[in-house]
Amino acid sequence: MKTRTRKSSLQDLATKHGKGTLLDDYDYVMHGKVFKFKDNHNTGQLKVEVYVSYGGLLMQITGSPKELESLEVDSNVFLLMRKV
């Protein structure tokens, strides 16, 4: 998972990088926002759950707190996918 230090926008991703844009390297791109962050330390697990909404399409990410520490509520998230 990569994070950016400044506010990210889809326009930032679409800026020219040589021949094309970063978006040209992916088959599907979505912009979403973190709306919930759940810490599971009460259950004895060292995992956190992050919930992201992409305009109604919801995604849950589960992982270690260290891996997901850069995400917080109201963070912008970009999902870049390629076909395999």
N, CA, C and O atoms as a GROMACS GRO file, in nm:
protein
  336
    1MET      N    1   0.084  -0.115   0.000
    1MET     CA    2   0.000   0.000   0.000
    1MET      C    3   0.089   0.123   0.000
    1MET      O    4   0.180   0.135   0.082
    2LYS      N    5   0.063   0.213  -0.092
    2LYS     CA    6   0.140   0.335  -0.100
    2LYS      C    7   0.056   0.451  -0.053
    2LYS      O    8  -0.065   0.456  -0.074
    3THR      N    9   0.122   0.546   0.011
    3THR     CA   10   0.052   0.666   0.056
    3THR      C   11   0.126   0.786   0.002
    3THR      O   12   0.243   0.779  -0.036
    4ARG      N   13   0.055   0.897  -0.002
    4ARG     CA   14   0.114   1.022  -0.046
    4ARG      C   15   0.109   1.121   0.070
    4ARG      O   16   0.016   1.119   0.150
    5THR      N   17   0.210   1.205   0.078
    5THR     CA   18   0.216   1.298   0.190
    5THR      C   19   0.127   1.419   0.169
    5THR      O   20   0.081   1.480   0.265
    6ARG      N   21   0.102   1.456   0.045
    6ARG     CA   22   0.014   1.570   0.021
    6ARG      C   23  -0.123   1.520  -0.020
    6ARG      O   24  -0.141   1.402  -0.049
    7LYS      N   25  -0.219   1.611  -0.023
    7LYS     CA   26  -0.354   1.570  -0.062
    7LYS      C   27  -0.352   1.515  -0.204
    7LYS      O   28  -0.302   1.580  -0.296
    8SER      N   29  -0.404   1.397  -0.221
    8SER     CA   30  -0.407   1.333  -0.351
    8SER      C   31  -0.540   1.359  -0.419
    8SER      O   32  -0.643   1.375  -0.354
    9SER      N   33  -0.535   1.364  -0.550
    9SER     CA   34  -0.657   1.374  -0.627
    9SER      C   35  -0.640   1.292  -0.753
    9SER      O   36  -0.528   1.258  -0.792
   10LEU      N   37  -0.751   1.262  -0.816
   10LEU     CA   38  -0.745   1.187  -0.941
   10LEU      C   39  -0.670   1.267  -1.046
   10LEU      O   40  -0.604   1.209  -1.133
   11GLN      N   41  -0.679   1.398  -1.039
   11GLN     CA   42  -0.607   1.483  -1.133
   11GLN      C   43  -0.456   1.468  -1.114
   11GLN      O   44  -0.381   1.470  -1.212
   12ASP      N   45  -0.410   1.452  -0.989
   12ASP     CA   46  -0.268   1.429  -0.963
   12ASP      C   47  -0.222   1.301  -1.031
   12ASP      O   48  -0.113   1.297  -1.088
   13LEU      N   49  -0.305   1.196  -1.025
   13LEU     CA   50  -0.268   1.069  -1.085
   13LEU      C   51  -0.267   1.076  -1.237
   13LEU      O   52  -0.196   1.000  -1.304
   14ALA      N   53  -0.346   1.168  -1.292
   14ALA     CA   54  -0.359   1.178  -1.437
   14ALA      C   55  -0.256   1.272  -1.500
   14ALA      O   56  -0.258   1.292  -1.621
   15THR      N   57  -0.167   1.330  -1.421
   15THR     CA   58  -0.066   1.418  -1.478
   15THR      C   59   0.030   1.337  -1.563
   15THR      O   60   0.051   1.218  -1.538
   16LYS      N   61   0.088   1.400  -1.659
   16LYS     CA   62   0.175   1.332  -1.754
   16LYS      C   63   0.303   1.281  -1.687
   16LYS      O   64   0.367   1.353  -1.611
   17HIS      N   65   0.338   1.158  -1.716
   17HIS     CA   66   0.463   1.097  -1.671
   17HIS      C   67   0.533   1.040  -1.794
   17HIS      O   68   0.532   0.919  -1.815
   18GLY      N   69   0.592   1.125  -1.874
   18GLY     CA   70   0.657   1.076  -1.995
   18GLY      C   71   0.557   1.057  -2.106
   18GLY      O   72   0.495   1.154  -2.151
   19LYS      N   73   0.541   0.933  -2.152
   19LYS     CA   74   0.454   0.903  -2.267
   19LYS      C   75   0.306   0.915  -2.236
   19LYS      O   76   0.230   0.967  -2.317
   20GLY      N   77   0.265   0.867  -2.120
   20GLY     CA   78   0.123   0.866  -2.086
   20GLY      C   79   0.102   0.909  -1.943
   20GLY      O   80   0.184   0.980  -1.886
   21THR      N   81  -0.008   0.864  -1.886
   21THR     CA   82  -0.036   0.896  -1.746
   21THR      C   83  -0.028   0.770  -1.664
   21THR      O   84  -0.025   0.659  -1.718
   22LEU      N   85  -0.024   0.785  -1.535
   22LEU     CA   86  -0.023   0.670  -1.445
   22LEU      C   87  -0.150   0.587  -1.464
   22LEU      O   88  -0.147   0.465  -1.454
   23LEU      N   89  -0.261   0.655  -1.491
   23LEU     CA   90  -0.389   0.585  -1.510
   23LEU      C   91  -0.387   0.494  -1.632
   23LEU      O   92  -0.462   0.396  -1.636
   24ASP      N   93  -0.305   0.523  -1.731
   24ASP     CA   94  -0.295   0.440  -1.852
   24ASP      C   95  -0.241   0.301  -1.822
   24ASP      O   96  -0.262   0.208  -1.900
   25ASP      N   97  -0.171   0.285  -1.709
   25ASP     CA   98  -0.111   0.156  -1.674
   25ASP      C   99  -0.210   0.061  -1.608
   25ASP      O  100  -0.176  -0.054  -1.582
   26TYR      N  101  -0.332   0.107  -1.581
   26TYR     CA  102  -0.431   0.026  -1.509
   26TYR      C  103  -0.559   0.014  -1.590
   26TYR      O  104  -0.592   0.100  -1.671
   27ASP      N  105  -0.631  -0.096  -1.566
   27ASP     CA  106  -0.756  -0.122  -1.636
   27ASP      C  107  -0.876  -0.056  -1.568
   27ASP      O  108  -0.974  -0.024  -1.635
   28TYR      N  109  -0.868  -0.035  -1.438
   28TYR     CA  110  -0.980   0.020  -1.363
   28TYR      C  111  -0.927   0.104  -1.248
   28TYR      O  112  -0.837   0.060  -1.176
   29VAL      N  113  -0.981   0.224  -1.230
   29VAL     CA  114  -0.936   0.315  -1.124
   29VAL      C  115  -1.059   0.367  -1.050
   29VAL      O  116  -1.157   0.408  -1.111
   30MET      N  117  -1.052   0.364  -0.917
   30MET     CA  118  -1.161   0.417  -0.835
   30MET      C  119  -1.105   0.507  -0.726
   30MET      O  120  -0.995   0.485  -0.676
   31HIS      N  121  -1.183   0.608  -0.690
   31HIS     CA  122  -1.148   0.698  -0.581
   31HIS      C  123  -1.249   0.679  -0.470
   31HIS      O  124  -1.370   0.681  -0.494
   32GLY      N  125  -1.200   0.660  -0.347
   32GLY     CA  126  -1.290   0.641  -0.234
   32GLY      C  127  -1.242   0.715  -0.112
   32GLY      O  128  -1.142   0.787  -0.114
   33LYS      N  129  -1.316   0.695  -0.004
   33LYS     CA  130  -1.284   0.762   0.122
   33LYS      C  131  -1.303   0.664   0.238
   33LYS      O  132  -1.400   0.589   0.242
   34VAL      N  133  -1.208   0.668   0.332
   34VAL     CA  134  -1.218   0.585   0.452
   34VAL      C  135  -1.329   0.642   0.539
   34VAL      O  136  -1.330   0.761   0.571
   35PHE      N  137  -1.426   0.555   0.578
   35PHE     CA  138  -1.535   0.603   0.662
   35PHE      C  139  -1.539   0.537   0.798
   35PHE      O  140  -1.612   0.582   0.886
   36LYS      N  141  -1.461   0.430   0.818
   36LYS     CA  142  -1.462   0.362   0.948
   36LYS      C  143  -1.328   0.293   0.968
   36LYS      O  144  -1.271   0.236   0.875
   37PHE      N  145  -1.279   0.299   1.091
   37PHE     CA  146  -1.153   0.233   1.128
   37PHE      C  147  -1.181   0.157   1.256
   37PHE      O  148  -1.217   0.217   1.357
   38LYS      N  149  -1.166   0.026   1.252
   38LYS     CA  150  -1.200  -0.058   1.368
   38LYS      C  151  -1.076  -0.129   1.419
   38LYS      O  152  -1.006  -0.198   1.345
   39ASP      N  153  -1.049  -0.111   1.546
   39ASP     CA  154  -0.935  -0.174   1.612
   39ASP      C  155  -0.983  -0.301   1.682
   39ASP      O  156  -1.076  -0.294   1.763
   40ASN      N  157  -0.923  -0.414   1.653
   40ASN     CA  158  -0.965  -0.543   1.710
   40ASN      C  159  -0.879  -0.587   1.828
   40ASN      O  160  -0.874  -0.706   1.857
   41HIS      N  161  -0.813  -0.495   1.897
   41HIS     CA  162  -0.729  -0.534   2.012
   41HIS      C  163  -0.813  -0.592   2.125
   41HIS      O  164  -0.762  -0.670   2.206
   42ASN      N  165  -0.941  -0.554   2.134
   42ASN     CA  166  -1.028  -0.606   2.240
   42ASN      C  167  -1.050  -0.757   2.227
   42ASN      O  168  -1.072  -0.825   2.327
   43THR      N  169  -1.046  -0.808   2.105
   43THR     CA  170  -1.070  -0.950   2.081
   43THR      C  171  -0.941  -1.031   2.092
   43THR      O  172  -0.944  -1.153   2.074
   44GLY      N  173  -0.830  -0.966   2.122
   44GLY     CA  174  -0.703  -1.036   2.136
   44GLY      C  175  -0.628  -1.050   2.004
   44GLY      O  176  -0.519  -1.106   2.002
   45GLN      N  177  -0.684  -0.999   1.896
   45GLN     CA  178  -0.617  -1.005   1.766
   45GLN      C  179  -0.537  -0.878   1.744
   45GLN      O  180  -0.579  -0.770   1.784
   46LEU      N  181  -0.424  -0.891   1.681
   46LEU     CA  182  -0.344  -0.774   1.646
   46LEU      C  183  -0.376  -0.734   1.502
   46LEU      O  184  -0.287  -0.729   1.418
   47LYS      N  185  -0.502  -0.707   1.476
   47LYS     CA  186  -0.547  -0.669   1.343
   47LYS      C  187  -0.639  -0.550   1.352
   47LYS      O  188  -0.706  -0.529   1.454
   48VAL      N  189  -0.641  -0.471   1.246
   48VAL     CA  190  -0.736  -0.361   1.236
   48VAL      C  191  -0.816  -0.380   1.108
   48VAL      O  192  -0.772  -0.447   1.014
   49GLU      N  193  -0.934  -0.320   1.105
   49GLU     CA  194  -1.019  -0.323   0.987
   49GLU      C  195  -1.041  -0.180   0.942
   49GLU      O  196  -1.072  -0.092   1.022
   50VAL      N  197  -1.023  -0.158   0.813
   50VAL     CA  198  -1.046  -0.026   0.754
   50VAL      C  199  -1.157  -0.042   0.650
   50VAL      O  200  -1.152  -0.132   0.566
   51TYR      N  201  -1.257   0.045   0.657
   51TYR     CA  202  -1.370   0.040   0.565
   51TYR      C  203  -1.363   0.161   0.471
   51TYR      O  204  -1.350   0.275   0.516
   52VAL      N  205  -1.372   0.134   0.341
   52VAL     CA  206  -1.362   0.238   0.239
   52VAL      C  207  -1.488   0.234   0.154
   52VAL      O  208  -1.536   0.127   0.117
   53SER      N  209  -1.541   0.352   0.123
   53SER     CA  210  -1.657   0.362   0.034
   53SER      C  211  -1.613   0.425  -0.097
   53SER      O  212  -1.552   0.532  -0.098
   54TYR      N  213  -1.645   0.358  -0.206
   54TYR     CA  214  -1.621   0.409  -0.340
   54TYR      C  215  -1.757   0.447  -0.400
   54TYR      O  216  -1.805   0.382  -0.492
   55GLY      N  217  -1.818   0.551  -0.346
   55GLY     CA  218  -1.947   0.596  -0.395
   55GLY      C  219  -2.057   0.493  -0.376
   55GLY      O  220  -2.147   0.483  -0.459
   56GLY      N  221  -2.052   0.416  -0.270
   56GLY     CA  222  -2.153   0.315  -0.241
   56GLY      C  223  -2.100   0.174  -0.252
   56GLY      O  224  -2.155   0.083  -0.190
   57LEU      N  225  -1.995   0.152  -0.330
   57LEU     CA  226  -1.928   0.022  -0.335
   57LEU      C  227  -1.832   0.017  -0.217
   57LEU      O  228  -1.740   0.099  -0.209
   58LEU      N  229  -1.853  -0.077  -0.126
   58LEU     CA  230  -1.777  -0.080   0.000
   58LEU      C  231  -1.665  -0.183  -0.006
   58LEU      O  232  -1.679  -0.288  -0.067
   59MET      N  233  -1.554  -0.151   0.060
   59MET     CA  234  -1.440  -0.241   0.068
   59MET      C  235  -1.393  -0.245   0.213
   59MET      O  236  -1.386  -0.142   0.280
   60GLN      N  237  -1.360  -0.364   0.260
   60GLN     CA  238  -1.303  -0.380   0.394
   60GLN      C  239  -1.161  -0.433   0.376
   60GLN      O  240  -1.138  -0.531   0.305
   61ILE      N  241  -1.066  -0.367   0.442
   61ILE     CA  242  -0.927  -0.410   0.440
   61ILE      C  243  -0.893  -0.452   0.582
   61ILE      O  244  -0.915  -0.376   0.677
   62THR      N  245  -0.839  -0.572   0.598
   62THR     CA  246  -0.797  -0.622   0.729
   62THR      C  247  -0.647  -0.647   0.725
   62THR      O  248  -0.596  -0.708   0.631
   63GLY      N  249  -0.577  -0.599   0.826
   63GLY     CA  250  -0.433  -0.619   0.830
   63GLY      C  251  -0.375  -0.576   0.963
   63GLY      O  252  -0.447  -0.540   1.056
   64SER      N  253  -0.244  -0.580   0.970
   64SER     CA  254  -0.177  -0.541   1.094
   64SER      C  255  -0.182  -0.389   1.108
   64SER      O  256  -0.186  -0.317   1.008
   65PRO      N  257  -0.182  -0.340   1.231
   65PRO     CA  258  -0.185  -0.196   1.253
   65PRO      C  259  -0.069  -0.123   1.185
   65PRO      O  260  -0.086  -0.011   1.137
   66LYS      N  261   0.048  -0.186   1.179
   66LYS     CA  262   0.163  -0.123   1.117
   66LYS      C  263   0.142  -0.102   0.967
   66LYS      O  264   0.182   0.001   0.912
   67GLU      N  265   0.079  -0.200   0.901
   67GLU     CA  266   0.055  -0.190   0.757
   67GLU      C  267  -0.049  -0.085   0.722
   67GLU      O  268  -0.041  -0.023   0.616
   68LEU      N  269  -0.145  -0.064   0.810
   68LEU     CA  270  -0.256   0.026   0.780
   68LEU      C  271  -0.253   0.155   0.860
   68LEU      O  272  -0.351   0.229   0.863
   69GLU      N  273  -0.140   0.184   0.925
   69GLU     CA  274  -0.132   0.302   1.012
   69GLU      C  275  -0.147   0.434   0.937
   69GLU      O  276  -0.184   0.534   0.997
   70SER      N  277  -0.118   0.436   0.808
   70SER     CA  278  -0.128   0.560   0.732
   70SER      C  279  -0.272   0.597   0.696
   70SER      O  280  -0.298   0.710   0.654
   71LEU      N  281  -0.365   0.504   0.712
   71LEU     CA  282  -0.505   0.531   0.681
   71LEU      C  283  -0.578   0.578   0.804
   71LEU      O  284  -0.559   0.525   0.914
   72GLU      N  285  -0.661   0.678   0.788
   72GLU     CA  286  -0.744   0.728   0.897
   72GLU      C  287  -0.878   0.771   0.837
   72GLU      O  288  -0.890   0.784   0.715
   73VAL      N  289  -0.976   0.792   0.920
   73VAL     CA  290  -1.108   0.831   0.874
   73VAL      C  291  -1.098   0.959   0.791
   73VAL      O  292  -1.026   1.052   0.828
   74ASP      N  293  -1.168   0.963   0.681
   74ASP     CA  294  -1.172   1.073   0.583
   74ASP      C  295  -1.049   1.078   0.493
   74ASP      O  296  -1.033   1.175   0.418
   75SER      N  297  -0.961   0.977   0.498
   75SER     CA  298  -0.848   0.970   0.405
   75SER      C  299  -0.899   0.935   0.266
   75SER      O  300  -0.991   0.854   0.252
   76ASN      N  301  -0.839   0.996   0.163
   76ASN     CA  302  -0.868   0.959   0.026
   76ASN      C  303  -0.792   0.832  -0.008
   76ASN      O  304  -0.676   0.817   0.030
   77VAL      N  305  -0.858   0.740  -0.080
   77VAL     CA  306  -0.796   0.614  -0.119
   77VAL      C  307  -0.821   0.593  -0.267
   77VAL      O  308  -0.932   0.613  -0.317
   78PHE      N  309  -0.717   0.554  -0.338
   78PHE     CA  310  -0.729   0.523  -0.480
   78PHE      C  311  -0.705   0.375  -0.499
   78PHE      O  312  -0.608   0.320  -0.447
   79LEU      N  313  -0.792   0.311  -0.573
   79LEU     CA  314  -0.779   0.170  -0.604
   79LEU      C  315  -0.744   0.159  -0.752
   79LEU      O  316  -0.822   0.200  -0.838
   80LEU      N  317  -0.625   0.105  -0.781
   80LEU     CA  318  -0.577   0.089  -0.918
   80LEU      C  319  -0.567  -0.059  -0.946
   80LEU      O  320  -0.493  -0.130  -0.878
   81MET      N  321  -0.642  -0.108  -1.047
   81MET     CA  322  -0.646  -0.253  -1.072
   81MET      C  323  -0.605  -0.285  -1.216
   81MET      O  324  -0.629  -0.208  -1.308
   82ARG      N  325  -0.543  -0.401  -1.230
   82ARG     CA  326  -0.506  -0.455  -1.361
   82ARG      C  327  -0.568  -0.593  -1.378
   82ARG      O  328  -0.591  -0.665  -1.280
   83LYS      N  329  -0.595  -0.629  -1.501
   83LYS     CA  330  -0.642  -0.764  -1.530
   83LYS      C  331  -0.522  -0.858  -1.523
   83LYS      O  332  -0.410  -0.821  -1.558
   84VAL      N  333  -0.548  -0.981  -1.477
   84VAL     CA  334  -0.439  -1.080  -1.474
   84VAL      C  335  -0.462  -1.187  -1.578
   84VAL      O  336  -0.382  -1.279  -1.591
   0.00000   0.00000   0.00000
